[in-house]
Amino acid sequence: DAKTTQPTSMDCAEGRAANLPCNHSTISGNEYVYWYRQIHSQGPQYIIHGLKNNETNEMASLIITEDRKSSTLILPHATLRDTAVYYCIVRVATRDDKIIFGKGTRLHILP
Amino acid sequence: NAGVMQNPRHLVRRRGQEARLRCSPMKGHSHVYWYRQLPEEGLKFMVYLQKENIIDESGMPKERFSAEFPKEGPSILRIQQVVRGDSAAYFCASSPITGTNTEAFFGQGTRLTVV
């Protein structure tokens, strides 16, 4: 079972920052927070991951609370192409831990 | 560096036939995951393999489904005697052999239609 809780859906205006929350109150010390997204019918796309420090890459920023029980994925300037289902996942970041997807958040970017 | 390659992209089979889905991992990756996505549903883990070894098959149906990842060549997900309920998108992902802090990369999937 997925170890995370996300809102079912969210809307965001094009050009604004999209902030997607995720709760993972039972996260273990050796588990990372990963974010993937799935644009309609395509394969899931890796976005970003982190352990406890905030992370930023060319796609997004990941803010993890100090107690690590929740996090927020930030898409700084959302475009219509960011419309997708976003999955927050916790897993041990070694090769022997499978990825369990929950229901994710369906993000609609509004023109 | 080519991404994870899955073929065929679309596959149509009649009930009772066999379906073979192939997944070539990214270069340097020796671990493969298979997922199934039924229409309008989420991604369900099926099996996790490394070269010549099944690590976790807890998501595989007990009958008709099998997976392998030989020393040479792609990983194969095989479905025998397909039924209409097997119609779905099947995704493969790969990850590297060494190191911690790794991410898995997904292919574009094979869409199986059973008629």
Interface residues (C-beta under 8 A of the other chain):
Chain A: Y32 Y34 Y36 Q38 S41 Q42 G43 P44 Q45 Y46 H49 L51 Y87 A93 T94 R95 D96 K98 I99 I100 F101 G102 K103 G104
Chain B: V4 H31 Y33 Y35 G42 L43 K44 F45 Y48 Q50 I55 D56 A89 F91 A93 S95 P96 I97 T98 T100 N101 T102 E103 A104 F105 F106 G107 Q108 G109
